[in-house]
Amino acid sequence: MPYKPKIGNAGCGYKVGLNEFQQNWQRPFQDAFSGKVCIDEARVTEGEWCSAFGRQEAVHSGDFMGIPATHKKIEIRYMDFWKVVDGKIVDNWVMVDFPSILQQLGVDPFSGHGWEKMDSQTAPIQNGEES
């Protein structure tokens, strides 16, 4: 049986192969968020690994994990890691800041137990704008 790359992260399940990733992660994500602008803060390579981290700015225009469209502009922070062998991506690990997305959509993923309540100040940048 040919090797299928593992694609995905916790929160969106475990996807095997490009088709599964496109059908069960990429398309639902695209349906949930429109007008996306991707801002890579950095890209790094070492050996057979490549990575990027940054954010996407988008409008919540469709269902996302059971949350109906709010039409809010939000910021989606991510880290993405690719393993490249013989010029092909054979593995992909994606970390998306799902708790931040949920908070921006009005859902408290920590049921009031998040540590933000102990912060002396809010984050200086939220949704790509100065606070």
C-alpha positions in Angstrom: 0.0 0.0 0.0 1.5 3.4 -1.0 2.4 5.9 1.8 -0.2 8.6 2.2 1.0 11.8 3.9 -0.6 12.7 7.3 -2.2 16.1 7.0 -4.0 18.0 9.8 -4.0 18.8 13.5 -6.1 18.4 16.7 -9.3 20.3 16.5 -9.9 19.4 12.9 -9.2 15.7 13.1 -6.5 13.6 11.5 -6.4 13.7 7.7 -4.6 11.1 5.6 -3.7 12.2 2.0 -4.4 15.3 0.0 -8.0 14.3 -0.9 -9.1 13.9 2.7 -7.4 17.1 3.6 -9.1 19.0 0.9 -12.6 17.5 1.5 -12.6 17.5 5.3 -10.4 20.5 6.2 -9.6 22.9 3.4 -13.1 23.2 1.9 -15.0 23.5 5.2 -12.5 26.1 6.2 -12.9 28.0 3.0 -16.7 27.8 3.3 -16.6 29.2 6.8 -14.2 32.2 6.1 -14.2 34.5 3.1 -12.1 37.4 2.0 -9.0 35.8 3.5 -5.7 37.6 3.4 -2.7 35.5 4.5 0.3 37.2 6.2 3.3 35.0 6.8 5.4 36.5 9.5 8.3 34.1 8.8 9.3 31.1 6.8 12.1 28.8 7.9 13.7 25.8 6.4 16.1 23.3 7.9 17.0 20.0 6.2 13.8 18.4 4.9 11.5 20.6 7.0 9.9 23.9 5.9 7.7 26.0 8.2 5.8 29.2 8.3 3.8 31.1 10.9 1.6 34.0 10.7 -2.1 34.9 10.5 -5.0 35.1 8.1 -7.5 38.0 8.3 -10.9 36.8 7.2 -14.7 37.3 7.6 -16.7 34.6 9.3 -19.2 34.1 6.5 -20.3 30.4 7.0 -20.7 27.7 9.6 -17.5 27.0 11.6 -17.5 24.1 14.0 -21.2 24.6 14.7 -21.1 28.4 15.0 -23.3 30.1 12.4 -21.8 33.0 10.4 -21.3 36.1 12.5 -19.9 38.2 9.7 -17.1 39.4 12.1 -13.7 40.1 10.7 -11.3 37.9 12.7 -7.6 36.9 12.8 -6.6 33.3 12.4 -3.1 32.6 13.8 -1.3 29.5 12.6 2.0 27.6 12.3 2.5 25.2 9.4 5.2 22.6 9.0 6.0 20.6 5.9 8.3 17.6 5.4 9.7 17.5 1.9 11.3 14.4 0.4 12.4 14.2 -3.2 10.6 17.5 -4.0 7.2 16.3 -2.6 5.4 17.1 0.6 5.2 13.8 2.5 4.0 15.2 5.9 2.2 18.3 7.1 1.6 19.5 10.6 -0.7 22.6 11.1 -1.4 24.3 14.4 -4.3 26.7 14.3 -5.2 28.9 17.3 -8.7 27.5 17.6 -9.3 29.0 21.1 -8.6 32.5 19.7 -10.9 32.0 16.8 -13.7 30.8 19.1 -13.2 33.7 21.4 -13.4 36.2 18.5 -16.7 34.5 17.5 -18.1 34.9 21.0 -17.5 31.4 22.4 -15.5 30.9 25.6 -13.6 27.6 24.9 -12.3 27.7 28.5 -15.7 28.2 30.2 -14.3 31.2 32.2 -11.1 29.4 33.3 -8.7 31.0 30.8 -5.7 32.8 32.2 -6.4 36.0 30.3 -8.3 37.2 33.4 -4.9 37.4 35.1 -3.3 39.6 32.5 -2.6 43.2 33.4 -3.2 44.4 29.8 -4.9 43.2 26.6 -2.7 42.1 23.7 -1.4 45.1 21.8 -2.6 43.8 18.4 -6.1 42.2 17.9 -7.6 41.3 14.6 -4.8 43.1 12.8 -5.6 46.4 14.4 -4.0 48.5 17.1 -6.0 48.3 20.3 
